[in-house]
Amino acid sequence: MSLGRTWAIALVGLSGHVVEVESHLASALPAFTLVGLPDASLSEARDRVRAAVASCGLTWPARRVTVNLSPASLPKAGSGFDLGIAVATLAAADLIDAALPAGAVHLGELGLDGRLHPVRGVLPAVAAAVRAGHRRVMVPAANAREASLVDGAEVLGVHHLAEVVRLYGGSPADVEVVPAPAPRPSGDGRRGGPGPDLADVIGQPEARYALEVAAAGGHHVLLVGPPGAGKTMLAQRLPGLLPDLSDAEAVEVTSVHSLAGTFDPDAGLIRRPPFEDPHHTATPAAVVGGGSGVPRPGAASRAHRGVLFLDEAPEFSPRVLETLRQPLEHGELVLHRARGAARYPAQFQLVLAANPCPCGRGVGKALDCTCTSLARRRYFGRLSGPLLDRVDIQVVVPAVTRATLALGERAEPTAAVATRVRAARARQEERLRDTPWRVNAEVPGWWLRGATSAGDGPAVTTVLDQALDRGSLSLRGVDRVLRLAWSIADLAGRPRPTREDVGFALNLRTRGTGV
């Protein structure tokens, strides 16, 4: 009887769990049994591992091989366990020195010719291994750059199983090593950079300022206007106003994109806020995540610490829109499946763009609108009240007129506005230093009401009290107006909001109509 051991990592959401890989060889009829709650792709490892070992010129043991992945109650998915299974089995068969791989973590998919192919989620897996005290990590060479982004990890990238056998004291046959192709991001290649300039937007001073307030306080935005008014242009320029991600945020965002397969390791950690704009035909699984077995992250999680833009928002499925309530409130998505639940961070800024009616001409010259009043109510009614109540800023983006074009004025560039946003964020960081919140949009109502009343007393919030009494605003709406007022004060450099700041915040909240 022989036993070989090594380590691997199982990912459930972004949480990595250390898995002990045990391979037991018994004197019985030849067989290969894999236990420990594997999924279908992991169960197929027995054939990949057997063929890869034979490709190294080694003889597969003619005994009963039982591989256990412990803890057995933890769901395990993917082909990243192949290398660990192969190493543990070779150690049990005395084909390598069993003491050398005992303390290392092995990640990688094996090809039938013994090559090591890259796998997804290497960054969060290596980070989990280091946190658990396993600093030595062996990964496919194509994943080595990504794994080396984790501080404290001793990463060894290998191309072929024969290299692994030789490193662990074995004697494989000489094989020609053809490197496996490096992983390429499956998305559109955007890295959330500064992007287009805000100076390209013609006119729209109110909408531009609303975007600045949104960037300063981390607020969600609804832009309502006719086609061609600049709603999409404004939304695409919001990431350029946001400050760079901190080191911890960069690792968190990069881990999500690594698991989703949209990360380019050659560019290093993602330092700029990401931007995701799914099409209005996207399914709930595409937006919030899903899939069989352990669910994968969707667009909402890929937009973590960045911007999620839903263009033509009323055209999205109501199921998609309503599933966004959880991340808007809690900043994370919890996806439950039969094999377990996965948690993904989803703390993004939501930007909704919508036409006022099906024909799009229901703003400004209302006589040009060809829709009936019932059609207009039904169209915009697809955005439910509970969803809109969670959107802090709701502004109208009017059509650009010939007079605006004739002025020929070039507005402020992104860099100038981003400087004011950074200064406002710095004030928030100082004010919220001893709290668990980062920006105004995260601060709860009880703290806001107390801090606002500490200035000029109830006179500051009189207009909000009246709106609450009339039922024009919910209590959640009152709190969100106060959040906007604090962001406006931060942009202006004031220590707390004035009555004028509260009034202007109410105007931003109610699409310029007041209440």
Secondary structure, 3 states (H helix, E strand, C coil): CEEEEEEEEEEECCEEEEEEEEEEEECCCCEEEEECCECHHHHCHHHHHHHHHHHCCCCCCCCEEEEEEECCCCCECCCCCHHHHHHHHHHHCCCCCCCCCCCCEECCEECCCCEEECCCCHHHHHHHHHHCCCCEEEEEHHHHHHHCCCCCCEEEEECEHHHHHHHCCCCCCCCCCCCCCCCCCCCCCCCCCCCCCHHHCCCCHHHHHHHHHHHHHCCCEEEECCCCCCHHHHHHHHHHHCCCCCHHHHHHHHHHHHHHCCCCHHHCCCCCCCEECCCCCCCHHHHHCECCCCCECCHHHHCCCCEEEECCHHHCCHHHHHCCHHHHHHCEEEEEECCEEEEEECCCEEEEEECCCCCCCCCCCHHHCCCCHHHHHHHHCCCCHHHHCCCCEEEECCCCCHHHHHHCCCCCCHHHHHHHHHHHHHHHHHHCCCCCCCCHHHCCHHHHHHHHHCCCHHHHHHHHHHHHHHCCCCHHHHHHHHHHHHHHHHHHCCCCCCHHHHHHHHHHHCCCCCC
